[in-house]
Amino acid sequence: MESFCKVSIIAFLVLASGVFLSSPTQATRTSEQDFGLALEPSSDNGDDIIPIELSHYLRECLKKIGEECGSIFFTRIFIGKKNVIPAGCCQKLLDMGEECHYTITETVISRPEFTANATLYETRAVDVWNKCSQ
């Protein structure tokens, strides 16, 4: 479980840094080998590749939230750690916007390693949004 958590956090940071979204060659070298994220479809229909329009949108969202805050939110939503969310991170989340927040969440949930607990992650994402918007 601990290694899954580390892989998940690293995978999110790769997403947050834009490597996965902006450079398929670099992402193939780092994330596919080290983190088990595939740029090629795991199924024949290609549904698990992020479309270019969505990847651009996500990249813009993730720039607004930053790596440090992104890691805090990822840990809270996908790992379930009741970490403290700094006021500055809440402000970044609110500035990023609700649509970006839920689009990032749904994109992570779309990965095979997260789909089984989609409802739990969606609930936690709503809880995080509500906490920050109080």
C-alpha positions as CSV (number, residue, x, y, z in Angstrom):
1,M,0.0,0.0,0.0
2,E,2.8,2.4,0.9
3,S,4.5,1.9,-2.5
4,F,1.1,2.4,-4.3
5,C,0.7,5.7,-2.4
6,K,4.2,6.8,-3.4
7,V,3.6,5.9,-7.0
8,S,0.2,7.7,-7.0
9,I,1.7,10.9,-5.5
10,I,4.6,10.7,-8.0
11,A,2.2,10.1,-10.8
12,F,0.2,13.2,-9.8
13,L,3.3,15.3,-9.6
14,V,4.3,14.2,-13.1
15,L,0.8,15.3,-14.2
16,A,1.1,18.5,-12.3
17,S,4.5,19.3,-13.7
18,G,3.1,19.0,-17.2
19,V,5.6,16.3,-18.3
20,F,2.8,13.8,-18.9
21,L,0.7,16.4,-20.7
22,S,3.3,18.3,-22.7
23,S,6.0,15.9,-23.7
24,P,5.0,12.4,-24.7
25,T,8.6,11.4,-25.3
26,Q,9.7,12.5,-21.8
27,A,6.6,11.0,-20.2
28,T,7.2,7.7,-21.8
29,R,10.7,7.6,-20.3
30,T,9.8,8.7,-16.8
31,S,6.2,7.8,-16.1
32,E,5.6,4.6,-18.1
33,Q,8.8,2.9,-16.8
34,D,8.9,4.3,-13.3
35,F,5.2,4.9,-12.4
36,G,3.2,2.5,-14.5
37,L,1.4,5.3,-16.4
38,A,0.9,4.4,-20.1
39,L,0.7,6.9,-22.9
40,E,-0.3,4.2,-25.2
41,P,-3.8,2.9,-24.7
42,S,-4.2,-0.1,-22.4
43,S,-7.1,-1.2,-24.5
44,D,-7.7,-1.4,-28.2
45,N,-10.1,1.5,-28.3
46,G,-7.6,4.2,-27.1
47,D,-10.1,5.6,-24.5
48,D,-7.4,6.2,-21.8
49,I,-5.3,8.7,-23.8
50,I,-5.9,12.3,-22.7
51,P,-7.2,14.3,-25.7
52,I,-5.0,17.2,-26.7
53,E,-7.7,19.8,-25.9
54,L,-8.2,18.4,-22.4
55,S,-4.5,18.1,-21.8
56,H,-4.0,21.8,-22.6
57,Y,-6.9,22.7,-20.3
58,L,-5.5,20.5,-17.5
59,R,-2.1,22.0,-17.9
60,E,-3.5,25.5,-17.4
61,C,-5.4,24.4,-14.4
62,L,-2.4,22.7,-12.8
63,K,-0.2,25.7,-13.3
64,K,-2.7,27.7,-11.2
65,I,-2.6,25.2,-8.3
66,G,1.1,24.5,-8.3
67,E,3.0,21.3,-7.3
68,E,3.0,21.8,-3.5
69,C,-0.7,22.5,-3.3
70,G,-1.5,19.8,-5.9
71,S,0.3,17.2,-3.8
72,I,-1.7,18.3,-0.7
73,F,-5.0,18.0,-2.5
74,F,-4.0,14.7,-4.2
75,T,-3.0,13.2,-0.8
76,R,-6.3,14.3,0.7
77,I,-8.6,13.1,-2.1
78,F,-6.8,10.0,-3.4
79,I,-4.9,8.7,-0.4
80,G,-7.5,9.8,2.2
81,K,-5.0,11.5,4.5
82,K,-6.7,14.2,6.6
83,N,-3.8,16.6,6.1
84,V,-4.2,20.3,6.9
85,I,-5.0,22.4,3.8
86,P,-3.1,25.7,4.1
87,A,-5.2,28.8,3.5
88,G,-2.9,29.7,0.6
89,C,-3.7,26.4,-1.1
90,C,-7.4,26.9,-0.6
91,Q,-7.1,30.3,-2.2
92,K,-5.2,28.7,-5.2
93,L,-8.0,26.1,-5.5
94,L,-10.7,28.7,-5.5
95,D,-8.7,30.9,-8.0
96,M,-8.3,27.8,-10.2
97,G,-12.0,27.2,-10.1
98,E,-14.5,24.5,-9.5
99,E,-14.5,23.3,-13.1
100,C,-10.8,22.8,-13.1
101,H,-10.9,21.0,-9.7
102,Y,-13.5,18.5,-10.8
103,T,-11.9,18.0,-14.3
104,I,-8.6,17.2,-12.7
105,T,-10.3,14.8,-10.2
106,E,-12.2,13.0,-13.0
107,T,-9.1,12.7,-15.1
108,V,-7.2,11.0,-12.3
109,I,-10.2,8.8,-11.6
110,S,-10.2,7.8,-15.3
111,R,-6.9,6.0,-14.8
112,P,-7.4,2.3,-14.2
113,E,-5.7,2.3,-10.8
114,F,-8.3,4.8,-9.5
115,T,-11.6,3.8,-11.1
116,A,-12.6,1.2,-8.5
117,N,-13.0,3.9,-5.8
118,A,-14.4,6.7,-8.1
119,T,-17.4,7.5,-5.8
120,L,-15.1,7.8,-2.7
121,Y,-12.7,10.1,-4.6
122,E,-15.6,12.2,-6.0
123,T,-17.0,12.6,-2.4
124,R,-13.6,13.7,-1.1
125,A,-13.1,16.2,-3.9
126,V,-16.5,17.7,-3.0
127,D,-15.5,17.8,0.6
128,V,-12.2,19.6,-0.2
129,W,-14.0,22.1,-2.4
130,N,-16.6,22.8,0.3
131,K,-13.9,23.1,3.0
132,C,-11.9,25.6,0.9
133,S,-15.0,27.6,-0.1
134,Q,-16.3,28.2,3.4
